[in-house]
Amino acid sequence: MSFQDRPTEDLVRIARAGAGFRLDTGGRSTDDLVAIAAAASDWGTRLAFTGVGSRSTDELVLIAEAGEGNVEFEG
């Protein structure tokens, strides 16, 4: 199983454990990304979400707020 194919619950656990990673957001709901970002904020884990160009500003704000400064967006 590739990292990209891991279930959201696994990515939440990984982020909560303190490991940062880059994730292509294609195929994931905004709710999933919010959950992953919130888990990252628990330990100050740095995440990079790629492929976010098609998401609305409101969606990006929700994700960013959940990440509390620990999420970076890339195209």
N, C-alpha and C positions, 0 to 999 in steps of 0.2 A: 504494500500500500504506500503510495507516495504521500508526502506531507500534505500536499494540496487536497488529497482525497480523504483526509482524516475527518471524522465527524466533529461538528462544532463543540460538543461536550469535551472531546479530547483536546482541542485547541484551547478551550477555556482552562482546562487543568494545566496544560503546558505553560500558558501565560501566567496563571496564578502561582505556579512554581517558580517563576522568575526568569524564564527563558524568553528572550526576544526573538522575533522572526518576521519575515516578509511573507505576505499572503496576497495572492490574487483573489480579489473579492468576487469575481464572476461566479454566478450560481449560488451565492450566499445571500440570504435575506438581510435587510437592515437590522432586524431584531437579533440575528446571529452575530453580526458585526458589533452591535452594541454590547452583547454579552461578552464577547472576546475582549473588547476594549475595556469594559468595566473590570474584568479579571486582571488585565494588565495594570490598571490603576492601583490595585491592591499593593503591589510591590514596586511600582515605578518601572515596570517592564516596558521596554521600547518596542513598538510594533510599527511596521510599514505596511500599509494597505495599498495595493496597486490596482489599477483598472477601475478607479472610482469616477472617471470622467463623466459617465452617464448618469450618475446619481444626482439627485436634486440637492440644492443647498440645504434644505431642511434636513434631509437624511444625513448629510455630512456633519451638520451641526450636532445632531443627536449622537452620532458616533464619537465626535470630538469631545463632547461634554462627558460622555461615559468614560472616555479614556483619560480625562483630566490632564491633558498635556503629554500623554505618553504615546500618542498615535500620530504618525506622519502619513500624509496622503501623497500618492504618486500616480499621475495620469490615470 
